[in-house]
Amino acid sequence: MLRIDKNADGELLTVALKGRLDITTAPGLEEDVKGSLSGITKLEFDIAELDYISSAGLRVLLSCQKIMSKQGSMVVKNPTEEVKEIFDITGFSDILTIE
């Protein structure tokens, strides 16, 4: 189960995630976020309450990163220690901007 809370403020879109980002929830997140990126120059993912991320979830973040590199910037904020470790192991710490 994944809860997605989006907040658009001008050219900034903040997406807060709570729960698990895996093979069952990743497609819905990708569709939801990509449908909201028109006119957005800064995308922030707040993952403070994300318990788990699978390779499918990582793919969604990478896909969003590719889009935002053409129209602005993307930041991933507040990862838990468990999710940060996954980013480190997979090399995503070097690809994504993580705060």
N, C-alpha and C positions, 0 to 999 in steps of 0.2 A: 504494500500500500504506500502510495506517495501522495502527499498533499502539496499542491503548487499554489503559492500566493504571489500574484504579480501586482506590481505597483508602477505605473508609468507617471513620470514627472517631467514633462517637456521631452527632451531628447534622451533622458535616462530611463531605462527599464530595469527594475529590480525584481528578481525572481527568487523567492525564498522557498527552499525545499525541505520537507519534513518526511522522514520515513526511509524507504528503500528505493534506490534508483537501480533497477535491474532490467532484465530482458522483457518483463511484463509491463513495466511502467515507462521505460525509455521512449518507445514510439509515441506515446501520448504527450510526453514532455516536449519532444522534438517538434511535433506538429503544433503544439500550443505556442512555443517560443518563436518558432520560425514565422508563424502567422502574426506575430506581434512586433516584428522588427522594422517595419516600414517607418522611416523618419527617426529611428533610434541611432544615436552615435555612441552611447555608452550603455553596455549591458553588464549588470552585476548579478552574479549568482551568490546568494547568501545560503551557505550549506551548514550552518551551525547545528541544525537539527537533522542533518542527513546521517542516518545510521550506517548505511552501506551503499557502495557503488560498484557495479559490475563492469565488465568490458563494454557492454551495451551502453551503459551510462557514460563511460569515458568517451565513447564514440560520439554521443550527442554533444558533449562539451566541446570536443574537437571540431565537430561540424559547425557549431555556433561560433567557435573561435575563427574558423575560416571565413565565415560570412562577415563577422565584425571586423576582421583585419582589413576588409575592403571599405567599410563604411564608418569605422570608429575604433572602439576598444572594448575589451571584455576583461572583467576581473572576477575571480572566484574568491569569496570572502569566508572567513571563519570556519575552515575545515576542522573536524574533530581529529584527534590523534590517529584514529583508525583510518579515516579517509586520507589524511595527509600521508600516512605510510603507503597506502595504495598508490597515490600520486608519485611518491618517491620511487617505489619499486618499478613502476611502469615507465618512468621517465617523464610523466606528465608535469612534474614540478618544473622541468626545463622548458616545457611548451606553453603552459598556462601562466598567467599572472595571478599569483596567489597571495592574498593578504590575510 
